Amino acid sequence: MQHDGKYKFTLLRPFVHIKGSLAIVKIDNHFGQAGQMKSSDGNFDQVEISECRDTIVVAACSTRLYRRRWLIVFLFSSYSLCNAFQWIQYGIINNIFMKFYNVSSFAIDWLSMIYMLTYIPFIFPVTWLLERKGLRVIALFAASINCVGTWIKVASVQPNLFWVTMLGQFACSFAQVFILGMPSQVASVWFGSDEVSTACAIGVFGNQLGIAIGFLIPPVLVPNVDDINELAQHISFMFYITAAVASLIFLLVVFVFQEKPEIPPSLAQVALRHMPTAQYSYLASISRLFRNKPFILLLISYGLNVGCFYAVSTLLNRMIIEHYPGEEVNAGRIGLTLVIAGVVGSLLCGIWLDKTKSYKETTLSVYLLSFVGMVIYAFTLNLGHLWVVFLTSGLLGFFMTGYLPLGFEFAVELTYPESEGTSSGLLNCSAQIFGIAFTIIQGKIINHFSTLAGNIFLCVFLLIGSIMTALIKSDLRRQKANSQPQTEGIAVSMF
């Protein structure tokens, strides 16, 4: 019979084929407005359909969550961790590598900034590749290139081979392009709508934990000794450990990492899977994103926040040593505190978003508190008490690093159904640009004025970013897609 503009049929099952989440319905045209159909499992069911020329819109769709999703996100976090560790492993013992390679402080800073610079030109071809080949190919590229970079570094432990260690760091920075924007993509493809923000936070967690270990381990493994041969042994030991871990993770990705679940985890993913591929254009998607005003505001404000974090992380050793000479190990521990507090902040913010869906309110609150934390850190760094620096670094890290998954998830909400990888990639590209600029400018300010002046410089831009975040119009498109009743549709081809 006809019901609300659609036809309701009782299914008796020879004419319905269930394939994954999709009910493909064959209708005898002689049935008119009502008819009997059956499907493969022999059970009675009801669906609503509306007839088009070549397709039938079917409301019978199913979603499913696989336990394997946790393995996938933790494996992603693992190779993200290994890559992020290498970003900061030079900068946190800046003075030691200056001595070993006999280069300037600015040259060692470039071993960190190369991660930011490489990202900018390569993010667009990588996101295009993601759209064409999917998550597994991207994961294989990331893990393999990262592994190659670690072994190049193993061959660079001689004072005259700075260019080789830069080459290895370039390879790792190239691998990062295949990693940094992927947490929201992995979360959306594998996790349900009520846990996607938490999953994204876990994906970001790997990167943050890698940075934390990068702050902690190098000062312990590479002490500041005067004998260059002994120093070479310590550096070589650190590089061999990193290469062994990267090799193991690469093998796990080859044999374990899976492209996507057979049945989608959410209605939003169901809709995306059945969107005709002919309708998708990568360039058109980029164009739509740059015409999306709320996303543009987020793009700039995200870059300002994360760019400040990159600058603080890269220059942390210099800032701590200036006020607390000889405290390289404690500089690493302060960096560890900064990031571990951010890991806690990320996970709590992800859980909060899944519970409340208050994307703009949470993002704005955390942004403002990042600004407050930066102000407190700036004005307490020179008090002469390391415990105060630990405390203020933890406060700053909780909010500034905790902001990372918020930005990713808010961007996905503002830009659905555009690819999560594309929107996240653009956010990270913005962060790299601001990160390079802030690191260079803050470094110059520290050299010519003071650490306080350099940190005030960052405070100004965090205030600007907070104002821009307040101006973002909250249009939660993905939430609207997930809240639509199933009767609103999936178009499927008839037999």
Secondary structure, DSSP 8 states (H G I E B T S, - for coil): -EETTEEEEEEEEEEEEEETTEEEE---GGGTT--EEEETT---EEEEEEE-SSEEEE--B-----THHHHHHHHHHHHHHHHHHHHHTTGGGHHHHHHHHT--HHHHHHHHHHHHHHHHHHHHHHHHHHHHH-HHHHHHHHHHHHHHHHHHHHTT-STT-HHHHHHHHHHHHHHHHTTTT-HHHHHHHHS-TTTHHHHHHHHHHHHHHHHHHHHHHHHHHS---S-HHHHHHHHHHHHHHHHHHHHHHHHHHHHH--S--SS-SSHHHHHHHTS-GGG--HHHHHHHHHT-HHHHHHHHHHHHHHHHHHHHHHHHHHHHHHHSTT-HHHHHHHHHHHHHHHHHHHHHHHHHHHHH--HHHHHHHHHHHHHHHHHHHHHHTTSS-HHHHHHHHHHHHHHHTTHHHHHHHHHHHHHTTS-HHHHHHHHHHHHHHHHHHHHHHHHHHHHHT-HHHHHHHHHHHHHHHHHHHHT-----HHHHHHHS-GGG-EEEE--
